[in-house]
Amino acid sequence: MADTFDYVIVGAGSAGCILANRLTADGKHSVCLLEAGPPDWHPFIHIPAGFIKTLNNPNLNWMYQAEPSHWTGGRSIDVPRGKTLGGSSSINGHIYNRGQRMDFDGWSQRGNRNWGYADVLPYFKRCEQRIGSGDDTFRGREGNLQVTDLNYQHPFCDIFMAGAHSIGIPHNKDYNGAVQEGISYVQRTAHKRRRVSTARAFLNPAKSRTNLTVRTNAFATQILLEGKKAVGVAYSKGGRGGKMVEVRANREVILSGGVVNSPQLLQLSGIGPGSLLQSLGIQVEHEIAGVGENLRDHYAPRLSARVKNIETLNERARGLSLVGEVIKYFAGGKSVVNLSPSMVYGFWHSDEAARSNDLQFIFTPASYKLGVHGLLDDVPGFTIAAWQHRPESKGWLRARSSDPFEKPLIQPNYLDDEEDRRIVVCAMKLARRLMYTEPMMPYIESEAYPGEDVQSDDEYLEAARHWGGTTFHLMGTCRMGPETDPTSVVDDQLRVRGMECLRVIDASVMPTMVSANLNAATMMIGEKGSDMLLGKAAIEPIIVPE
């Protein structure tokens, strides 16, 4: 006999952990949370700088790769996705960035009722425990998720920001407040020397509840259907070759596996584009053409320079210096071991006609060897990365075969849209302008990448093509939209169209890209989705004058 619960959640990531907490809080409903990866015991999950070690750890990371494309120079680009409790919130760069008002108003204007900025702001606030300054109109103080300021202010970061100010980019005391545009140190999901993943913030407080069952190393292979109704999930205990187990759902099955795993599981279960499923020998249970479509990501070229007259993190993070930093970290002092991959965040526009900022840039007083994740240069250096906020290029995700253990095909189609190519060139020009401001000049030994010989737009674009990479912000493969939208997979209640008792609640439902890293918005979706599942009225919108 299969175990039976009210709700079965597939995926204990940024949204899934929040759902598990909220659905079990009143004690009325039983929940089974399935996670394909292991528990989040690995120390590199919890040490902030340890993120760099998780990017190449197949025990914590799905280790997906995007298919080669023309605008990536035929390269296959790594697509890290978390595979442990907390999902990608356990391996990301722990940056907290919500996006702009217009991002969510755009969702609403596309026919998604109650998804405008005024509607989602209360859920951002409910999720958050802001530790630091901020207008309480916008910031939450009592939520589970601790959001803090970076407590390590490197002098080179201050110099870089002074340079940005010199070309007209203002300081912004809170880019998650009333206005995003400007420059500041980052806000992040880390507190008292530890990462704050959704597993730590939401799942751990709920684990002792008798109505919550958490099963790790549970690889979901199929949604169990009775006609058009989802009734449970089949999973393999331990992955390929493991014991097959079924769990049943009295109320609903919820997919929170993320932008890769949720559409793949739908397709494997016979829900998706009919021609694709038939070509893979999968019986079509319910045809939805948009499953796996609308994939988007932020594509970022990185500029770097060799440095003189100032110490960078390259020197601090090796040899005896690193030993000293580790000792300081465990003693509670300020240390590079407690840092995020990016230290300064800026938001600006590609031209003065832009209605809102459409570019994001970051700065860190460290540089990496080209093509090697997390391998610092041997000489002092810094990095500036810049990217387009709202790309128009759309890709796709498709199951490779009917074998659930075979990784899917992922094709983001980076820079496929002409407007994306224009803006990425503008982003690189802005990054170079920031590199050579008057305050920065005394510290630049030489430009390492893309190199001073790159000057024309075509040369910038060619450099982006051959050296750009993902910022790990994939979204949209189970797009939310009105019934008139042929590419939509879920409605504005996150219910899979034409199906009963089946929802998707994760970053894959985003209809368009937000001007931000996606973890904050994904958590907001989890918060809002939990109220939908429980039949609660939405929180009263917060109307903030523009």
N, C-alpha and C positions, 0 to 999 in steps of 0.2 A: 504494500500500500504506500502510495506517495504521501509525503508530509503535506499538510494543507495549511495555508496562512491566508489572511485577508489580502495582503499585498506581497508580491514578489518583485524585488528591485534587482535589476541586472546592472552591476557596476557600482563600486563603492568609491566613486570619484568626487569631484567638486560639487556636483548636484546630488549624487546618490547618498552621501553621508548626511547631508542636510535633510533629505527626504526621510531617511531612517530615523533621525532624531524627531522631526516634527510629527510623523505619522504615529509614533509610539508614545508621544508625550502624555496623552490623556489616559493611557492604559486600556483604551477601548478596542484597539486594533492590533492584530498580530502581523509582524513583518518579517520576511526572510530577505536578507541582503546577501547577494552573491557577488563575490569578487574573484576574478580569474587569477590574480596574483597572490603573493604571500602577505602575512601581516606586516605592518610597517615597523619592524624591529631594527632595521639596518641603521647604524649610527649616522651614515652619510645623509639619510633623509632629514635628520633633525638638526645637524650642524649646518648653518646657512651656507657656508662656502662649499659644503659637501655636494651641492647640486651638480657640480662639474663631474663628479665621480659617478653620479647616477645616470648620466647621459649615455654611458657605454656599458651599463650593467644590464644584461638581458634578464636578470631575475626581477628587476624593478621597472624595466622599460620594454615596451613591445618591440622596439628596434625596427620600426617600419621605415621604408624608403619610398620616396616619390619616384615615379617613372621619369626617365629623361625627356627633355623637350627642347625645342629649338632655342627658346629664350633663356635656357639655362646652359647653353653651349653643349647640349647632349649629356649633361651630368645628371646623375641620380643623387638627390639630396635627402639627407637623413630627416626622418619625421619622428622625433621622440614623443612617446605617449606613456603616461604613468601606468604601471601594472603592480599596484599594491594598494592597501587601504589609503584612501586620500587621492588615489589616481594621480593625475598630473599636478595637483596641488602639493603632492609630496616630492616632486622632482623639478618643479619649475623654478624660475628665478625669484620667486616670492615678492613680485612687484604688485602693488594694489593700484589699479587704474580703472575707473568706471567707464569713461567715455564722455561724450558730449550730449547735451540735451537733444540736439537735432538727430542723433543716431536713433533714439527711441521714439521720438516724434515721427521719424520716417517709418518705423515699424507700424505705428498706428495709422499713418496716412496710406499705407499699403493695404488697409482693410483688417488689420489685427486689432480688434477691439480691446481697450483697456491695457494697451502696451505702450502708451505714450510716456514721456518723461515724468509727468505728474503721477502716473499710475505706478511706475516702477520705483520711483524714489523712496516711497515708504518701505519697500522690500530691501533696497540697499541699506537703509538705515536699520531695519530690524536685524539684519545679518551682522552688523558691524559693532565692535566696541572700539571706537576711535580713542587712542591714547595720544594726546597731543592737541595742538590748536586746531580750530575749525569751527565754522558757523554751524550751530546745532540745527539750523533750518535744513541743512544738507547732510550732516554727519550724525551717525548713531553712536550712542554711548553705552548701551546696555546689551548689545548682541554678544554672540559667542565668539566671533572672529576678531581677534586683537589686531589692530592696524596701527603701526608705530612709524615714527620718523627714523631715518638713518642716523645713528649716533656717532658715526665716524666721518668727520668732515675733513677730507684730505685737502691740503692747500692748493693742489693743482686743480681740484674741482672749483674752488673759489675763483681761481684765475680764469678758468674756462667760462664760468658764469659772468665774470666781469667783462670778458670779451663779447659774450652774447649781448649784454646790456649795451656795449659800445656800438653795436649795429642795430639797436632799436628793439631788441627782444626784452620785454620787461620781466621782473621777478614776479612769480605767482606764489603766494603763500599757501595756496591749497588748490591743486589742479583737480581735486575731486569735489570742489565746492561750486560756487556760482559760475566760474569761468575756467576753462581749461587752458587757454592760451597763455604762454609765458614759459619760464624756466625756474627750476628749483631742484633741491635734493629729492630723492625718491621717497615715497611712502611704501611700506611693505608689510607682508604678513609674517612677521617675526617678532618675538618678544622674549626678553631675558635670555638671549643667546640661543634661542631655539626657533626653528621654523614653526609656524602655525598653519598646519594643513587642515583641511576639513575633517580629516580623521581625528586629529587632536582636538579641534574646536567643537565639533558636533557629534562625532561618533563615540568618542571615548566617554563623554558624560551619559550616553544612552546605553552603553554596553551592559550595564547591570540590570536593565529592565527585563523582566521575564517575558515580555511580549515581543522582544527583538532577538532574532537569531541571525548571527553573522557567520557566513561560511566562506573561508578563503580557499584558494587553489581550486575554485569551482568554475570551470571553463564552460560557459553557456554555449550550447551547440544548436538549439532550436527552440522556438516559441511553440508551445503546444496549442493547437487550435481545434475547436469544434465548430465547423463551418466558418463563419466570420467572427467568432468569439475567441479571444485569448483566454486560456484556462490554466496555463502554467508554463514552466520552463524545464527543458531537459539540459543537464550539464554533466560534464565529465569530471570526476573527482581526481585532480592531479594532472589534467591535460590529456594529450594523446595517449591512448592505451589504458586510461584510467577507468574506474568503475563508473558506469552510466547511472545517473540518478535523476528522478523527476520530483519537482515540487509543484504543488497546485496553488492557484490563487482564487479565493472566493470572490474577491472584489475586482482587482486589476493587476495586470502585469505592466511594469514600468521599465522602460529601457533608459538607462543612464550610463551606457557604456562609452559615450563620447562620439566624436565626429567620425571616427573610423569604425568602431565596433558596433554601434547601434544600427547604422544602415546595413552593415555586413550581416548582422543577425537577422534583420528583416528579410534580406534577400535569400539567405540560407533557408528561411522558414517559408519561402514562397510568396513573399510580399515585396513587390518591386516591379521593375520594367519587364513586361512579359517576354519580349524577345531575348533579353539577357538571360532570364531564368531558364527559358527553353533551351538556349544554347549550352547551358551548363547541366542540363538534365534534371533541373529542379522543377517539380510540379508547381504550376502557378495557382496559388490559393486566392490571391487578391492582387490585381494589377494596379500599381501606382507608379507612373512613369518617373516621378521625381525622386524616388529613393536612391540616394547616392549622387544625385546631381547638385549643382549650385555650390560646389566646394570652392572656398576662397581661403587665402592666407595672406599675411603680410610678408613681403619680400624685401630684404634689406641688404644693400651693399654696405660694406664697412670700410671706412677710411682709417689709416693709421699712420703714425709718424714716430721716428726715433727722437729721443729726448735728451737734453743736456741741462745742467744747472739745477736739477730738482730730482728727488727720489720718486720712483713709481712703484707700483705693486709688484712689478716684475722682479725687483731686487728683494722685496720683503717676503716673497712667497717661495723661497728656495733656500736650501742649505741650512746653516745655523740660524739665519734670520727667521726662517719658517719655524724652527724649533722654538725660538723665543716667542713667536706669535701664538703658537699652540699653547705655550705655558701661560701667556697673558689671557688667552681665551678661557682656559679652565680656571684661572684665578679671578675671572670676572672683569678683566680690563678690556679696553678697546683693542681690537685685533682684526687683522685681515681675514681671519677664520670666520668672523662674524659678518662678513660683507655679502652684499648682493652682487650679481654680475654687472649691473649697471648702477651708477651712483647718482647721476644727474639726469633728469628728464626735461625735455623741452618740446613745446608744441607751437608750430608756426604754419605759415601758408606758402604755397608755391608761387603765388603772385598776389598783388594787391587787390585784384578783382575777386579773389576767393571769398566766398560768403562766410566761411568759417575756416579755422585752421584745418588744413588737409595733410599736414606733415607732422611726423614725430621724429625726434632725434634723441640720442642718448650719448653720454660720455662716461668713460671710465679711465682712470690713470693706469692702464695696463694694456698690453697688446699681445696678440696671439700669433703663432706661426700659421701661415695661410694653409687652410685645408685640414687643420688638426684641432679637433674639439678640445678646448681646455688646456692646450699646451702653450704655456707662456713663452714669450720671446726671451732670449738670453740677454738682451740689452734693454735699457730703459725705453719705454714707449707708452703711447696712449692710443685709444680707439674712439672714433665717433661713428656711430651707425645712424642712418636716417632712412625712413620709409614712408610710403603713402598710407594714409589712414584708411581710406575706403576704396579698395581696389575693385575694378569692374571685371577683371579677368575671372572667368568661372571654369572650374575643372570638374572632376567626377571621381567617384570611388565605386569599384565594382568587385564583387566576389570573383576570385580567380577560378574557383571550381566549386563543386558541391561539398568539398572537404572543409569542414569548419576550422581545421587547424592550419590550413594554408593561408598565408597572409594575402590580403586583398590587393588589387591594383589601385594605386593612388596617383592621380594626375591633377595637380593644382593648376596647370597651364599658366604658370607665372609669366607676367608681362605680355600675355596674349592680346590684351586690349591696348589700342594705340594711346589712349589717355593715360593708362598706367605707365607706359614707357616715357611719356612726356614728364609725368610727375616724378618718376624715379630719377630722371636726369636733374630736375629741379632740386630734389632732395640731396643729391650728391654735390651739386653746386653750393647749396647752403652749408653742407658739412664742411666743404673745403673753405668756404668763407669764414666759418667759425674756427677752423684750424689756424687761419692766418690773421686773426684779429691782433691789434696792437698789444694787448696784455699777454697774448700767447707767444709772440714772436721770440722773446729772449730764451725760450725753452725748446725751440724746435731745431733739432740737428739736421733732419732731412725728412722728406715725405717718403714713406715706405710704400703706401698703396693709396690710390691707384698709380701714383708717380706723376711727377711734374710734366711729363710728356703728354699726358692726357689733358686735352684742352677743348676739343670740339664736342658738340652734343653726340655725334656718332661715336666718338672715342669713349665718352662717359658711358653710353649705352652698352658698348662692347665690353667695357670693364664690368658693368653690372651683370651682364649676361654670363660672364665667365667666373665671377667671384662672389656674386650675391648669394644669399641663403635665406632659409626660413627664420622667422622669429617665433615659430611654434604656435601660431595663432590660427589653427584651422577651424572652420565653422561651416554650417549651412547645409549639410548633406541630408537632413530631414526637415527641410524648410517649412516654417510656419507661414500660412497664408490663407486668404479667403477661398471659398469654393471656386471662384472664377479664375484663380491662379492655377494653371495647369501643372506648374512645377511644385506646388505645395504638397507636403506629406502629412502635416498635422494641422489642425484648426487652431483657433486662438485659445482653446482650452487644452491644447497639447495632445489631443486625441488623434490617433492615426485614422485618417479618412477612410470611411467605409468599413471600419472594424469596430468591434465592441470590446470594452475592457482592456484596451491597449493604448498606452501613451508613451511618448518620448519626452524626456525632460533632461536636457543637457545642451551643450553648445551647438549640436547639430540642428536645433530648431531655429537658430537665428536666421531671419530672412535676409539681412544684409550685415556687412561687417560693421562693428563698432570702432570708434576712434581710440582704441585702447588694447592692452593685453586683455585676454578674454576671461581670466579666472573670476574677476569680480562680477562680471555680467552673468557668467554661468551660475555662480552662487545665488545671484538674485533670481534667476530662472528657477532654481531649486526651491527657494523660499516661496515664490509666487505659485509654483506648481503644487506645493504641499497644501496650500489653501484650496486650490481647485480640487484636489483629490479628496479632501475632507469636507467638501461642500460648504466651505466658509465663504462669507461675503468678502470681497476684496477689501483691503485696507483703504480707508478714505484717501483719495488722491491729495497730494501736496501741490497746490498751485503757487508757483514762484514766478513773480513778474520777471520778464526778460530785461 
